[in-house]
């Protein structure tokens, strides 16, 4: 299960360091995941070798974090166990982070240590890490035997983990606990406030009381973290499969108000019970987040989170029921501001806002003209719109009739029926005697509408229709 190219690359690096007389361990998240029976996405190596030694030991290295004791080592994805042979090949590269044992000084900027002091002991190194479950080390060379996919021995015992921080006990207790003093860990790197929430949600763990109290106390410090780092951490929460729990924890720790106050305002905003028996806008949104699958597209995840972000500012109680007039338009404006603030790419922003803008159009789909419905299907990545509508229904009244109708029509129509080749163009209108101007768009759309409705099928019919509706003077 674990004999991946990433594992093999890290193992080869570790063996090379050991053979040169240095201590080396797998460290951090990969150890945690192995102990939880999960397949790590990547492997980090911690070693007593200093960055200059690591840089000179391997043929292809990158000193991107050497000031903080971190070197990236690239090895080719190959069955050859020689690092030199791998790096010399033209095969795809696997990059492994190799970090020197160190003890950090103060963190004036809430992200990077002002001073790094290298240490020879792994025990001192792990004290600077964030949470106990991430402070574990692993020796993959047990008595000369290489740790491979048989991470657990036949008796089901754990591999040879090295634990200086109580991480094994916290894994068993399913607890997120900061190493040492929680306030100091969060002062060092404010992003750890969000990471603690994400780990608790991802693994279904509880946050230990002292750690939780420090998170609530220091929640405003998240404002000092770059918007890009906040965006990436929130996106991971939304797409790792436990989004509802993550956002409940964000709310409980006070972090939600700090990073997404527009979403925090959803709490307590009532909805008409005939359409939303589940409760307020916040409850409805949490029920959508609960449906997000692991590794879902980030645009779908953010669309689900923000689709009703325009409801709080448009709430009013009319004589007949609660209303949210123009909440879609307001929601697009608010969503646009959030995307700009969090530095989303133009493409991601466009899709997120499109999901907000069009999520209410499904209600009209059964009554749409064929041409209108086909144009609806032309929305970029329409399957995401369809998925969002299904989640929206399941988080409210539960009626999927409209979703079934739209899905059936969408799947039954071939691409050429939704985006047929135009029967006429502007050049043909000019050839027919029309002078270019604002009416050209109307003429071409009238012809396309008739084509989409299957009322016309030829160029001649299209020109005749235009001449009938837009007579030449």
N, C-alpha and C positions, 0 to 999 in steps of 0.2 A: 504493500500500500504506500510506503514512504520512500521507495527507491526511485525518486524523481531526479531529473537533471539538477535541480537546485540542491537536493540532498547530496548527490554525488559530488557536485562541485565543492560544497562546503566541507564535506568529509575529506576530499583530497587536499584542500587548503589546510585543514586542521592537522592532517597527518604530516604534511610538509613542515608545519611549524613545530610539531612534536619531535620530528626527526632531527630538527635543528636545535633542539634543547630548550624550547620554549613551552610554557603552559598554554593550553588552548582548550576551549570548551564551546559547545553550542550554547547560545545565551538568549534570553528574552522571550519574545512571543513564540518562537518555534518550539522552545522547550515546553512552555505552557500548553500549546496545542497538541504536542506529542503526548503529554501526560493526560490530556482530556480525550485522547483517541481521535483527534482531528488531524487532517493533513495540512501541514503548514504551507503557506503560499511562498515563503522564502525562509532562508536560514541566515542567522547572524553568528559570527564567530567572535568570541572575546579571548584575548591573548595577553601574555606578558611581554610580547615583542613590541617594541616601539614603532611608530609609523615609518621612520626611516628604514628600519629593518624590513618591515613588510613591503615597502615600496621597492626595495632592492631584491627581495627574495623571489618575486613573481614577475614574469615578463610583461604582463599587461595590467597596469594598476592606474588608479585615478586618485589624486590627493585632494578630492573635493572637500573632505572634512578633516584633513590631517591636523589642523590647528586644534581640533577637539578630539584628536586621537583616533579618527576614523579614516580608513582607506578602503576604497572599492577595488576588489580583485575580480578581473574578468577571466573566465575559463570557458573553453569551447564545450558545447554540448556533444559529448562523444563518449564512447565506451572505453577509450584509452585512459588509463589512470594517471598518465604523466601530465602534470600541469603545463610543462613546456610544449608537449605535443599538442595539447588542446589549444593553447593560446596561439600556436603557430598555424593551426588549421584554419580553413575558411568556413568552419561550421559556425552556427549561431552561438552567440556568447551568453553565458550565464554570469550575472554580476552578484557577488557576495560581499556584504559589508563586514569588514574586519576591524574591530575596535580594541584599542589598547586599554588594559586595566587602568583606571584613573580615579582620582578624587577631585570633584569640582569645587571651585570657590563660590563666591556670591554670583547671583544672576541679576544684574542691575536692570536688564531690559526685559525680564520675565520670559526669556527664551534661551539665551546662550550664557554659559558660565563666563565670568570675567577672567577667570584664571583656571587652567587645567594643570593638575599635577599628576604625573604618571606614578603608578604604584605597582609593586610586584605581586600583590595579593589579590586574588579574585574576591575574597571576603570584603575587602575595602571597596572594591569596584561596584559591587551590587548595591551598596548602601545609597548610591546616588540615583538609582533607578526609581520609577514612579510607584508601582504597586507590587505587593509581595508576590502575586502570581506571575509577574513579569520579571522577578528578580532571581529566578531559578537558573542554574547551570546544568549542563548535561555532558557527561563524558561518553561519547559514542564508541570508544574503544575499550570495551569491558574485558579486562584480562586478555587482551590481544584479539578478542573477537569483535568484528565490525558490527555495530548496530545497523541492521537493515530493516526490511519491512516487519520483522519480528520484534517490534518495539517492546512488547510485553512477553515475558517468558511463559512457558507452558502452564505455570501455576498462577498466571495472571498478575504477577508482581510488576511493580514499576521498574523502568530502567534506572541506571545509576545516576539519579539526580543529586546535585549538590545544592543544599539549601541552607543559606545563612540568615534568612529573613522570615522564616515561618510560612513560606509560600505553599508548601505541601499541605500543611494543616488548613490553610485558607482555601485551597482547591477542594479539599474534602468537605469543608464547611460551606462551600459555595459563597465565599465572601470576597468583596473588593476592599482591600485595606491598603492605605498608603504606607510605604516603608518609613519607619521612624516617625517624625513629627509631621502630621498631615499638612499643617499650615506652611511649613517650610517646603515640602514637596511641591505644593501648588504655587508658592511664591517663586520657586525656581523656574517653572514653566507653566504659565497660566493655561495653556491648552490642555494640560492634564485634567482640568476641571471637566472638560467635555469628554476626554478620553475615559475618565472614570465612569461617566454615564454610559458611554458606548459599550465598554466592557461588561458592565452590569447587565445591560439589555441583551447583548449578544449571547452571553453565557447563562442568562437567567439567574445571576447571582444577586445577593443583597449587598448594599453598601454599608460597611461597618460604621457604627454610630459616630465615632470621633472623626472619621473621614468624611461622613455625610455633613456633620456640623461645620467642618472647615470649608466644604464646598459651598454651603449656604452663605457662610460669612464672607467668603472671598469671591462669590459669583460676579460682582461688578468688575473684578480684575480682568475678566474675559474681554472687556472692551479694549484692552491694550494689545490684543492678539490681532495679527493681520487678518483682513476679511477673507483672504484666500484660504488661510488655514482653517478658519471657522467654517467656511463653506464646505471644504473637503471633509471635515469631521462630521458635519451635519449630513452630508450626502452619504457617508458610510453608515450613519445611523439609519437613514431611510432605506438603504439598499442591502442591508445585511440580514434582513428577514425578521427583525424584531423592532420595527419602527414604532409601534404603539407604545411598548414599554419604554423605549428610549425617550419618547416625547412626554410620557407621564413623569419620568424621572427628571427631565429637563424642567418641567413645571415644578416638581416638588423641591428641587434644589434652588429654585429661583433663577436658573440660567436661561430659561425660555424668555422671560421678560427682558433679559439683557441682549440676547442674540436675535430674537424674532418677536418683538413686542406686538407686531400686527397679528401674529398667531395667538399670543397670550390673550388678546382682547376677545377672542372667540368664546372664552369661558363665560357662562351665564347668559349668553345671547339666545333667547328663546326662539323657537321655530313653530310654525303652525302644526299642531299635532296630527291633522288629517294627512299631511304629507311627510311629516317627520316624527313618527311616534317614538323614535329613539331618544329624543331630547334636544339639548342645545347644540349650537354649531360646533363647539369643542368636542362633544361626545360623538357627533356625526363624523367629524374629521378623524378622530381617533379610530373609529370603526373602519374608515377607509384605509388608514395606515396599517391596521391589523391585517388587511388583505394583501399588502405588498409582499411579493415573493423575494427571496434572496437573489441578488444579482439582477434585479429588475432594472430597466433603464432609468437613469437619474432624472430624465425629463418627466417620465410618468410619475415617479415618486414625488418630485417637487410639484407637479401638477395636482396630484392628489392632496398634498398638504395645503396648497394655496388656492384650490378651485373656488372656495367660498370665502376667501379673505376679504371680499368686498361686502360681506353681510353685516359685520359689526357697525361700520359707519352708516349703513343705509337702513338699519332697523327702525321700524315704526309700527305702531298698532293702529290699523285702520278699523272702521266699524265692523267689517265682515271678518277680518283675520289679520294676523301678523303679516307684514309685507317687507320686502327688501327691494324697493324700486331702484332699477339701474345698478344692481349689485355686481353684475357682470362687468360693466364698463368701469366702475370704481375698482373692482377686483383686478382688472388688467392694469390699471394705473398703479395700484399698490404693488402688484406682482412685479411690474417693471422696475419700480424703485428698489424692491428687495433684490432683484437680479443684478441691478447696477451696483448696489451696495456690496453685494457678495462677489462681484467681479465674474459673473458667469460669461461664457463666450456668447457671441452674437447668435450662433446657431442654437445653443441650448436655451438662451433667453427667448428666441422666437418660438420654439416649440412649447416651452412652459406657458408662455402667454397665450398661445393658440389653444392650448388645453383649457385654460381659464375662460377664454373668450367664447369657445364653442360648446362648452359642456351643457348648456341649457337648450341647444338647438335640437337635441334628440327628441324632445317632447313633440316637436312639430313634424318629425320625419314621416309618420304614416299619412300625413295630409299634404306632404310636399309634392309638387309636380315632379315628374320624372327627371326633367332637366335640372331642377333645383337639387334633387336628391343626388344626382350624379355629380354635380358640382360640389356638394357636401363631401362626397367620397374622394374628391381631389385634394382634400386637406393633406398637408405633409404628414406622413406616417399616420394614416387614418386608423390603423389597428390600435395605436395608443389611445386615441379618442374613444374607440369602442371599449377598450379595457377600463378606462376611467368611468365611462357611463355605467358599466356593469357594477363596478365597485360602489358608485354613487347610489345606485338603486338598492343594492344589498345592504348598504349602511343606512337606508331609510325605510321606505315602504315595502321593499322586497319584491316588487312586481317587475319581472323581466320581459314583459310582452314587447315593449318597444325595442329593447336590446335584441331580442330574438328576431324581430322584423328587420331591423337594420342589418344585423349580421347576415341573415339569409339573403337579403338583397345585395349586400356588398360582395358576398362570396359567390353569388350566382352570376354577377355581371363581369364579363371579360374586360381586360384593360382597354381594348379598342372601342368598347361601348361607352366607357367612362371618359376616355380621352380620344375621341375619334379624330382622324385627320380632317382639318377644316375643309368644307366644300368650296368656300371662296375666301379670298384674301383681299387686303387693301388694294393690291395692284389690279385685281380684277374689277374692283369697284371703280378705280380710276379709268380703266379701259372701257368701262360701261358708261362713262361720262360724268361720274361724280367728282366733285372737287374735294380734296382732303380737308377735313375739319373735325370738330368735336362730334358730329353725328356719325362718323365712321365707326366708333366704338359701339354705338347703339345698333347700327346696321349689322355689324358682324355678330353681335350678341344675339340679335333677333334670328339670324340665320342659324347660329349654333344652337339656340333653344329649340328651334324646329327640328334640327338634326338630332339632338339628344332625345326629343320626344318621338323620333322616328316618323315625323310628318313629312320630311323631305329626305331624299337620299342622293340627289345628283347636283352637280354644279348649276345646271340650267334651272332646276327648281329653286335653288338658293337665290339666284339672281332675280328670278321672277318674284319671289317673296319680298326681296328688298325693294324692287321697283314698285310693288303694290303698296307697301307700307311707307316708303320714302320716295314719292314720285319725283322724277327729274323736273326741274323748273323749265 
